[in-house]
């Protein structure tokens, strides 16, 4: 399943950082390309530049409090 959004932090509404697919980052020169969970439970955020370069940007351990929202198309 495709992850659309994650919230990282203990308090979903006021203390968490939110990351959404397509969200501009780094002075709006990069965009969130993919949010991926690996076999060990680590979450990696991949970003893409306007030149279509793709880099791993952030990685979160499975011990972090994370809320995942999946993309659901009806």
N, CA, C and O atoms as a GROMACS GRO file, in nm:
protein
  296
    1UNK      N    1   0.083  -0.119   0.000
    1UNK     CA    2   0.000   0.000   0.000
    1UNK      C    3   0.088   0.125   0.000
    1UNK      O    4   0.199   0.125   0.054
    2UNK      N    5   0.038   0.227  -0.059
    2UNK     CA    6   0.111   0.354  -0.067
    2UNK      C    7   0.081   0.438   0.057
    2UNK      O    8  -0.035   0.457   0.093
    3UNK      N    9   0.186   0.487   0.120
    3UNK     CA   10   0.171   0.576   0.236
    3UNK      C   11   0.156   0.718   0.183
    3UNK      O   12   0.240   0.766   0.106
    4UNK      N   13   0.050   0.786   0.225
    4UNK     CA   14   0.022   0.922   0.182
    4UNK      C   15   0.079   1.025   0.279
    4UNK      O   16   0.124   1.132   0.238
    5UNK      N   17   0.076   0.991   0.410
    5UNK     CA   18   0.117   1.088   0.511
    5UNK      C   19   0.165   1.015   0.635
    5UNK      O   20   0.113   0.909   0.669
    6UNK      N   21   0.266   1.074   0.703
    6UNK     CA   22   0.305   1.024   0.835
    6UNK      C   23   0.314   1.142   0.930
    6UNK      O   24   0.341   1.255   0.890
    7UNK      N   25   0.291   1.113   1.056
    7UNK     CA   26   0.310   1.210   1.163
    7UNK      C   27   0.407   1.147   1.261
    7UNK      O   28   0.384   1.036   1.310
    8UNK      N   29   0.517   1.216   1.290
    8UNK     CA   30   0.622   1.164   1.376
    8UNK      C   31   0.625   1.246   1.504
    8UNK      O   32   0.651   1.366   1.501
    9UNK      N   33   0.599   1.181   1.616
    9UNK     CA   34   0.601   1.249   1.745
    9UNK      C   35   0.492   1.195   1.835
    9UNK      O   36   0.398   1.130   1.788
   10UNK      N   37   0.503   1.223   1.964
   10UNK     CA   38   0.411   1.164   2.061
   10UNK      C   39   0.270   1.222   2.060
   10UNK      O   40   0.175   1.152   2.095
   11UNK      N   41   0.254   1.348   2.022
   11UNK     CA   42   0.123   1.412   2.023
   11UNK      C   43   0.084   1.448   1.880
   11UNK      O   44   0.139   1.540   1.821
   12UNK      N   45  -0.011   1.375   1.826
   12UNK     CA   46  -0.048   1.388   1.685
   12UNK      C   47  -0.086   1.529   1.645
   12UNK      O   48  -0.047   1.575   1.537
   13UNK      N   49  -0.161   1.600   1.728
   13UNK     CA   50  -0.211   1.732   1.690
   13UNK      C   51  -0.112   1.845   1.712
   13UNK      O   52  -0.102   1.935   1.628
   14UNK      N   53  -0.038   1.844   1.823
   14UNK     CA   54   0.044   1.961   1.851
   14UNK      C   55   0.194   1.934   1.861
   14UNK      O   56   0.273   2.028   1.856
   15UNK      N   57   0.236   1.809   1.875
   15UNK     CA   58   0.377   1.785   1.895
   15UNK      C   59   0.443   1.701   1.787
   15UNK      O   60   0.559   1.663   1.801
   16UNK      N   61   0.371   1.671   1.679
   16UNK     CA   62   0.426   1.584   1.575
   16UNK      C   63   0.464   1.664   1.451
   16UNK      O   64   0.405   1.768   1.421
   17UNK      N   65   0.563   1.612   1.379
   17UNK     CA   66   0.599   1.666   1.247
   17UNK      C   67   0.521   1.584   1.145
   17UNK      O   68   0.516   1.462   1.154
   18UNK      N   69   0.461   1.652   1.047
   18UNK     CA   70   0.380   1.586   0.946
   18UNK      C   71   0.451   1.591   0.812
   18UNK      O   72   0.504   1.695   0.773
   19UNK      N   73   0.452   1.479   0.742
   19UNK     CA   74   0.515   1.468   0.610
   19UNK      C   75   0.413   1.408   0.514
   19UNK      O   76   0.358   1.301   0.542
   20UNK      N   77   0.388   1.476   0.400
   20UNK     CA   78   0.286   1.435   0.304
   20UNK      C   79   0.348   1.422   0.166
   20UNK      O   80   0.432   1.503   0.127
   21UNK      N   81   0.305   1.320   0.091
   21UNK     CA   82   0.353   1.305  -0.047
   21UNK      C   83   0.328   1.435  -0.124
   21UNK      O   84   0.221   1.494  -0.112
   22UNK      N   85   0.426   1.478  -0.202
   22UNK     CA   86   0.414   1.600  -0.281
   22UNK      C   87   0.444   1.728  -0.205
   22UNK      O   88   0.448   1.835  -0.265
   23UNK      N   89   0.464   1.720  -0.075
   23UNK     CA   90   0.492   1.839   0.008
   23UNK      C   91   0.625   1.900  -0.030
   23UNK      O   92   0.725   1.828  -0.039
   24UNK      N   93   0.630   2.032  -0.054
   24UNK     CA   94   0.758   2.096  -0.081
   24UNK      C   95   0.844   2.103   0.045
   24UNK      O   96   0.792   2.129   0.154
   25UNK      N   97   0.974   2.080   0.030
   25UNK     CA   98   1.070   2.087   0.141
   25UNK      C   99   1.196   2.156   0.092
   25UNK      O  100   1.214   2.178  -0.027
   26UNK      N  101   1.284   2.191   0.185
   26UNK     CA  102   1.413   2.253   0.154
   26UNK      C  103   1.397   2.374   0.062
   26UNK      O  104   1.444   2.375  -0.052
   27UNK      N  105   1.330   2.475   0.114
   27UNK     CA  106   1.305   2.601   0.041
   27UNK      C  107   1.229   2.578  -0.089
   27UNK      O  108   1.251   2.649  -0.187
   28UNK      N  109   1.138   2.481  -0.089
   28UNK     CA  110   1.050   2.449  -0.202
   28UNK      C  111   1.127   2.408  -0.328
   28UNK      O  112   1.074   2.420  -0.439
   29UNK      N  113   1.251   2.360  -0.312
   29UNK     CA  114   1.328   2.313  -0.428
   29UNK      C  115   1.320   2.162  -0.442
   29UNK      O  116   1.359   2.107  -0.545
   30UNK      N  117   1.270   2.094  -0.341
   30UNK     CA  118   1.253   1.949  -0.341
   30UNK      C  119   1.110   1.919  -0.296
   30UNK      O  120   1.045   2.001  -0.231
   31UNK      N  121   1.062   1.799  -0.333
   31UNK     CA  122   0.929   1.756  -0.296
   31UNK      C  123   0.935   1.613  -0.242
   31UNK      O  124   1.019   1.534  -0.286
   32UNK      N  125   0.848   1.579  -0.150
   32UNK     CA  126   0.846   1.442  -0.098
   32UNK      C  127   0.795   1.350  -0.209
   32UNK      O  128   0.683   1.365  -0.258
   33UNK      N  129   0.879   1.256  -0.247
   33UNK     CA  130   0.852   1.165  -0.358
   33UNK      C  131   0.789   1.033  -0.311
   33UNK      O  132   0.698   0.981  -0.376
   34UNK      N  133   0.837   0.980  -0.198
   34UNK     CA  134   0.793   0.849  -0.151
   34UNK      C  135   0.817   0.838  -0.001
   34UNK      O  136   0.918   0.886   0.050
   35UNK      N  137   0.723   0.775   0.068
   35UNK     CA  138   0.740   0.741   0.209
   35UNK      C  139   0.734   0.589   0.213
   35UNK      O  140   0.634   0.528   0.175
   36UNK      N  141   0.843   0.528   0.261
   36UNK     CA  142   0.859   0.384   0.247
   36UNK      C  143   0.893   0.319   0.382
   36UNK      O  144   0.970   0.374   0.460
   37UNK      N  145   0.833   0.201   0.407
   37UNK     CA  146   0.865   0.122   0.526
   37UNK      C  147   0.940  -0.002   0.480
   37UNK      O  148   0.895  -0.072   0.389
   38UNK      N  149   1.056  -0.031   0.543
   38UNK     CA  150   1.131  -0.151   0.504
   38UNK      C  151   1.093  -0.269   0.594
   38UNK      O  152   1.007  -0.257   0.680
   39UNK      N  153   1.158  -0.383   0.572
   39UNK     CA  154   1.126  -0.506   0.644
   39UNK      C  155   1.147  -0.495   0.794
   39UNK      O  156   1.075  -0.558   0.872
   40UNK      N  157   1.244  -0.414   0.836
   40UNK     CA  158   1.273  -0.399   0.979
   40UNK      C  159   1.182  -0.296   1.046
   40UNK      O  160   1.188  -0.281   1.168
   41UNK      N  161   1.099  -0.226   0.970
   41UNK     CA  162   1.009  -0.127   1.027
   41UNK      C  163   1.059   0.016   1.020
   41UNK      O  164   0.989   0.108   1.064
   42UNK      N  165   1.179   0.038   0.966
   42UNK     CA  166   1.230   0.174   0.949
   42UNK      C  167   1.151   0.245   0.839
   42UNK      O  168   1.116   0.184   0.738
   43UNK      N  169   1.122   0.373   0.861
   43UNK     CA  170   1.051   0.453   0.761
   43UNK      C  171   1.151   0.550   0.700
   43UNK      O  172   1.220   0.623   0.771
   44UNK      N  173   1.157   0.552   0.566
   44UNK     CA  174   1.246   0.642   0.493
   44UNK      C  175   1.161   0.736   0.408
   44UNK      O  176   1.066   0.694   0.342
   45UNK      N  177   1.197   0.865   0.411
   45UNK     CA  178   1.132   0.964   0.326
   45UNK      C  179   1.228   0.997   0.213
   45UNK      O  180   1.341   1.039   0.236
   46UNK      N  181   1.182   0.977   0.090
   46UNK     CA  182   1.260   1.005  -0.030
   46UNK      C  183   1.211   1.136  -0.090
   46UNK      O  184   1.090   1.159  -0.098
   47UNK      N  185   1.304   1.223  -0.132
   47UNK     CA  186   1.267   1.351  -0.193
   47UNK      C  187   1.317   1.357  -0.336
   47UNK      O  188   1.412   1.288  -0.373
   48UNK      N  189   1.250   1.441  -0.416
   48UNK     CA  190   1.285   1.456  -0.558
   48UNK      C  191   1.302   1.604  -0.589
   48UNK      O  192   1.222   1.688  -0.545
   49UNK      N  193   1.406   1.635  -0.666
   49UNK     CA  194   1.430   1.774  -0.705
   49UNK      C  195   1.358   1.803  -0.835
   49UNK      O  196   1.302   1.714  -0.899
   50UNK      N  197   1.360   1.930  -0.874
   50UNK     CA  198   1.302   1.968  -1.002
   50UNK      C  199   1.379   1.906  -1.119
   50UNK      O  200   1.325   1.893  -1.229
   51UNK      N  201   1.504   1.867  -1.095
   51UNK     CA  202   1.586   1.801  -1.197
   51UNK      C  203   1.568   1.650  -1.196
   51UNK      O  204   1.641   1.578  -1.263
   52UNK      N  205   1.470   1.603  -1.120
   52UNK     CA  206   1.433   1.462  -1.108
   52UNK      C  207   1.541   1.377  -1.041
   52UNK      O  208   1.553   1.257  -1.068
   53UNK      N  209   1.620   1.438  -0.954
   53UNK     CA  210   1.713   1.363  -0.869
   53UNK      C  211   1.633   1.312  -0.749
   53UNK      O  212   1.551   1.387  -0.695
   54UNK      N  213   1.654   1.189  -0.708
   54UNK     CA  214   1.584   1.132  -0.595
   54UNK      C  215   1.685   1.091  -0.489
   54UNK      O  216   1.781   1.019  -0.518
   55UNK      N  217   1.663   1.139  -0.364
   55UNK     CA  218   1.754   1.112  -0.253
   55UNK      C  219   1.676   1.069  -0.129
   55UNK      O  220   1.562   1.111  -0.108
   56UNK      N  221   1.739   0.985  -0.048
   56UNK     CA  222   1.683   0.954   0.084
   56UNK      C  223   1.707   1.077   0.171
   56UNK      O  224   1.820   1.125   0.181
   57UNK      N  225   1.603   1.128   0.234
   57UNK     CA  226   1.612   1.252   0.309
   57UNK      C  227   1.609   1.230   0.460
   57UNK      O  228   1.694   1.282   0.532
   58UNK      N  229   1.512   1.152   0.508
   58UNK     CA  230   1.499   1.128   0.652
   58UNK      C  231   1.469   0.980   0.674
   58UNK      O  232   1.409   0.914   0.589
   59UNK      N  233   1.513   0.930   0.790
   59UNK     CA  234   1.488   0.791   0.826
   59UNK      C  235   1.449   0.786   0.973
   59UNK      O  236   1.515   0.846   1.058
   60UNK      N  237   1.340   0.714   1.002
   60UNK     CA  238   1.290   0.704   1.138
   60UNK      C  239   1.292   0.559   1.183
   60UNK      O  240   1.256   0.469   1.107
   61UNK      N  241   1.335   0.537   1.308
   61UNK     CA  242   1.342   0.403   1.366
   61UNK      C  243   1.202   0.355   1.404
   61UNK      O  244   1.112   0.436   1.430
   62UNK      N  245   1.183   0.224   1.408
   62UNK     CA  246   1.052   0.171   1.447
   62UNK      C  247   1.012   0.205   1.591
   62UNK      O  248   0.895   0.194   1.626
   63UNK      N  249   1.108   0.245   1.673
   63UNK     CA  250   1.078   0.281   1.812
   63UNK      C  251   1.015   0.421   1.824
   63UNK      O  252   0.963   0.456   1.930
   64UNK      N  253   1.021   0.500   1.717
   64UNK     CA  254   0.961   0.634   1.720
   64UNK      C  255   0.809   0.624   1.716
   64UNK      O  256   0.756   0.535   1.650
   65UNK      N  257   0.739   0.715   1.786
   65UNK     CA  258   0.593   0.716   1.773
   65UNK      C  259   0.554   0.776   1.638
   65UNK      O  260   0.576   0.895   1.613
   66UNK      N  261   0.495   0.694   1.552
   66UNK     CA  262   0.461   0.736   1.415
   66UNK      C  263   0.318   0.693   1.384
   66UNK      O  264   0.278   0.580   1.412
   67UNK      N  265   0.243   0.786   1.325
   67UNK     CA  266   0.110   0.757   1.275
   67UNK      C  267   0.118   0.755   1.123
   67UNK      O  268   0.172   0.848   1.062
   68UNK      N  269   0.064   0.649   1.062
   68UNK     CA  270   0.070   0.634   0.916
   68UNK      C  271  -0.070   0.649   0.858
   68UNK      O  272  -0.166   0.592   0.909
   69UNK      N  273  -0.079   0.728   0.750
   69UNK     CA  274  -0.205   0.740   0.675
   69UNK      C  275  -0.179   0.688   0.534
   69UNK      O  276  -0.091   0.738   0.463
   70UNK      N  277  -0.255   0.587   0.495
   70UNK     CA  278  -0.237   0.527   0.364
   70UNK      C  279  -0.322   0.598   0.260
   70UNK      O  280  -0.425   0.657   0.291
   71UNK      N  281  -0.276   0.592   0.134
   71UNK     CA  282  -0.352   0.650   0.024
   71UNK      C  283  -0.458   0.550  -0.016
   71UNK      O  284  -0.428   0.435  -0.050
   72UNK      N  285  -0.582   0.594  -0.013
   72UNK     CA  286  -0.694   0.507  -0.049
   72UNK      C  287  -0.770   0.575  -0.162
   72UNK      O  288  -0.823   0.685  -0.145
   73UNK      N  289  -0.775   0.509  -0.274
   73UNK     CA  290  -0.852   0.561  -0.389
   73UNK      C  291  -0.977   0.475  -0.407
   73UNK      O  292  -0.968   0.352  -0.414
   74UNK      N  293  -1.090   0.540  -0.416
   74UNK     CA  294  -1.215   0.466  -0.438
   74UNK      C  295  -1.261   0.487  -0.580
   74UNK      O  296  -1.365   0.433  -0.619
   0.00000   0.00000   0.00000
